[in-house]
Amino acid sequence: MQPDKYSATWVSHSSITDFLRCPRAYFLRNVYKDPKTGHKITVVNPFLALGAAVHEVIESLATLPAEERFKISLVKKLDPVWLKYSGKKGGFTNYTEELGFRERAIKMLINLQENPGPILQKAVKIKTGSMGLPNYYLSEKDNIILCGKIDWLKYDDKDDSVQIIDFKTGKNTEREDSLQLPIYLLLATNTQSKKVTGASYWYLDIDDGIVEKKLPDIKESYKKVLEVAKEIKKAREKQEFKCPHGGCTTCRPLERVLKGEAEFVGTSETRQDVYRLIT
């Protein structure tokens, strides 16, 4: 039988991370829909707003020729983007808190503009396809699709290859057992034609924060990601999404939305109902 993308189980780095941390949080963020609006729900906080705004500014550069990427100040580009997350829309409790996070965003973008490194080189933009995100069949047999965005693919014309760059706006380093690189390697390998020859994390809150990473083995990456994806598919079929701790920091904020302990602040561009917790 021909695979059906609409009935497939879709997985991504964020949804897999949710599931591994707490199946209940995975359900509330990726499966549950508000019966009144038909939308999925999410909880915003200042750290998420900061990351989303900075990533949106950087993402806009990839479609420009290298020589035009910094003709307009990144700080100026931040202004209209930040409006989407200003005030309650970004989970901020007051203007002083928002100002502090906005200053952090400005500092990151200034650091990037003053030390652009690979951003001044050619980049490859992965096509999103008809479903809105780069995706491919992780397993046609199991009807599982892997999807997700990669922040940046630096192009090397010496050997016609690309290198993955992931921008980090938080202060914590990515865990060594994270599935992010395995997932990005699989996506980059299967959704564009260039060979992947390297990867880096770029910690924007740190001067000279580019950290080169060793690429994982692609066969081992496939095995690990598919194993978790099958667990997710099984949980969805059985509708079993229990928090292993009887309530944890990952699922508790979303549970508070269902209990009426959060304020609705708007609907996102991806049609999610966005809430901020009532302190």
Sequence and secondary structure as in RCSB ss.txt:
>XXXX:A:sequence
MQPDKYSATWVSHSSITDFLRCPRAYFLRNVYKDPKTGHKITVVNPFLALGAAVHEVIESLATLPAEERFKISLV
KKLDPVWLKYSGKKGGFTNYTEELGFRERAIKMLINLQENPGPILQKAVKIKTGSMGLPNYYLSEKDNIILCGKI
DWLKYDDKDDSVQIIDFKTGKNTEREDSLQLPIYLLLATNTQSKKVTGASYWYLDIDDGIVEKKLPDIKESYKKV
LEVAKEIKKAREKQEFKCPHGGCTTCRPLERVLKGEAEFVGTSETRQDVYRLIT
>XXXX:A:secstr
    TTTSEEE HHHHHHHHH HHHHHHHHT   TTT  EEEE  HHHHHHHHHHHHHHTTTTS GGGTTSS HH
HHHHHHHGGGSGGGGT SSHHHHHHHHHHHHHHHHHHHHS GGGGS B     TTTTS EEEEETTTTEEEE   
SEEEEETTTTEEEEEEEE SSS   TT SHHHHHHHHHHHHSSSEEEEEEEEETTSTT EEEE    HHHHHHHH
HHHHHHHHHHHHHT    TTSS TTTHHHHHHHTT EEEEEE TTSEEEEEE  
